[in-house]
Amino acid sequence: MPVTEAQIWNWLEGVPDPEIPVISVVDLGVIRDVSVSGNAATVTVTPTYSGCPAMAVIAMDIETALAANGVENLQIQTRIAPPWTTDWLSEKARSRLEEFGIAPPQPAGGPTRCPHCKSDQLEKISQFGSTPCKAQWRCQSCLEPFDYFKCI
């Protein structure tokens, strides 16, 4: 039985982002397209930024997930234009980031509330966090540090 594009999208929903495993690569917005032609499938991926070290792991995890579901003839294409933006994060990803303790990106350039206690009394500790796409902040109310997913 041939595989459908919808099935592949569904299987990709189960592939976690290696740096933030509470969101899938689909919710992260890096999966740009899925196509099926006969027994061959193509998945097009846009990296979050050109030097993203997680892209090799993401490609391997996509291959592993699809192979486990019988997709043997797979091509993964990288598309860098248009560049990825945090606007491509799904609402589910934004919600899961906050539940996990990471403030989701905000258009104003900084978190609006603490992901732990929801206070708006915040201070930036460092423009650099646990990964290049995050900054380190601290809540002045609960005193907990947290990552902020930078707008890109």
C-alpha positions in Angstrom: 0.0 0.0 0.0 1.5 3.4 -1.0 2.3 5.9 1.7 0.5 9.2 1.7 1.7 12.7 2.4 -0.7 12.9 5.3 0.8 9.8 6.9 4.3 11.2 6.6 3.2 14.5 8.2 1.6 12.5 11.0 4.8 10.4 11.6 6.9 13.6 11.6 4.7 14.9 14.4 6.4 12.2 16.5 9.9 13.4 15.7 11.1 15.6 18.6 13.4 18.5 18.2 16.7 17.3 19.6 17.4 20.5 21.5 13.9 21.0 22.9 12.3 17.5 22.9 8.9 18.7 24.1 8.1 20.0 20.6 8.2 18.1 17.3 10.0 19.2 14.2 6.6 19.9 12.6 5.6 22.2 15.5 9.1 23.8 15.3 8.2 24.7 11.7 11.3 23.3 10.1 9.4 20.8 7.9 8.5 22.9 4.9 7.1 20.3 2.6 6.3 16.6 2.1 5.8 15.0 -1.3 5.2 11.5 -2.4 5.8 10.2 -5.9 5.2 6.5 -6.4 7.3 4.7 -3.7 9.6 7.7 -3.1 9.1 10.4 -0.5 10.8 13.8 -0.2 10.8 15.9 3.0 12.0 19.5 2.7 13.6 21.0 5.8 14.6 24.6 6.6 17.2 24.9 9.4 16.4 27.4 12.2 19.7 29.1 11.2 22.4 28.2 8.7 24.8 26.8 11.3 22.3 24.9 13.4 24.2 21.9 14.8 20.9 20.0 15.3 20.2 19.6 11.6 22.2 16.4 11.1 20.4 14.8 14.1 17.0 16.0 12.8 17.7 14.5 9.3 18.8 11.2 11.0 15.7 11.2 13.2 13.4 11.8 10.2 15.0 9.0 8.3 14.7 6.6 11.3 11.0 7.5 12.0 10.0 7.1 8.4 12.0 3.9 7.9 10.2 2.5 10.9 7.0 3.1 9.1 8.1 1.5 5.9 9.4 4.5 3.9 12.6 3.2 2.3 13.1 5.6 -0.6 13.5 8.9 1.1 15.2 12.1 0.1 15.7 15.0 2.6 16.1 18.3 0.9 17.4 21.4 2.7 15.8 24.7 1.7 17.3 27.9 3.1 15.1 30.4 1.4 12.9 31.8 2.8 14.9 31.6 6.0 13.2 30.1 9.1 11.6 32.5 11.5 10.0 32.0 14.9 6.7 33.0 13.3 6.7 29.4 12.0 6.4 28.0 15.5 3.0 26.5 16.0 0.7 27.6 18.8 1.1 24.1 20.3 4.9 24.6 20.3 4.6 28.0 22.0 2.4 26.5 24.7 4.6 23.5 25.2 7.7 25.7 25.5 6.2 27.6 28.3 4.9 24.5 30.0 8.5 23.2 29.8 9.9 26.4 31.4 11.1 28.2 28.3 9.5 31.5 27.5 8.3 31.5 23.9 9.4 34.2 21.5 7.7 37.6 21.6 7.7 40.2 18.9 8.9 42.9 21.4 12.2 41.0 21.8 11.9 39.7 25.3 9.7 37.5 27.4 6.5 39.1 28.8 6.2 36.8 31.8 8.0 34.1 33.7 7.1 30.6 32.4 7.1 29.4 36.1 5.1 31.9 38.1 3.8 34.1 35.3 5.2 37.3 36.9 6.2 40.2 34.6 9.1 41.2 36.8 12.0 39.9 34.7 15.6 40.7 34.1 18.0 39.6 31.3 21.0 37.7 32.6 22.7 37.0 29.3 21.9 37.3 25.6 23.3 33.7 25.3 21.5 30.7 26.8 21.8 26.9 26.6 21.6 27.0 22.8 22.3 29.8 20.3 18.6 30.4 19.8 17.9 31.1 23.5 18.8 33.9 26.0 19.0 33.5 29.8 16.5 35.5 31.9 15.5 35.4 35.6 12.3 36.1 37.3 12.6 38.7 40.0 9.5 37.4 41.8 10.2 33.7 42.1 14.0 34.1 41.4 14.0 31.2 38.9 16.2 31.5 35.9 14.8 30.5 32.6 15.6 30.3 28.9 13.9 32.7 26.5 13.5 31.5 22.9 14.8 34.5 20.9 12.8 35.9 18.0 14.4 35.3 14.7 
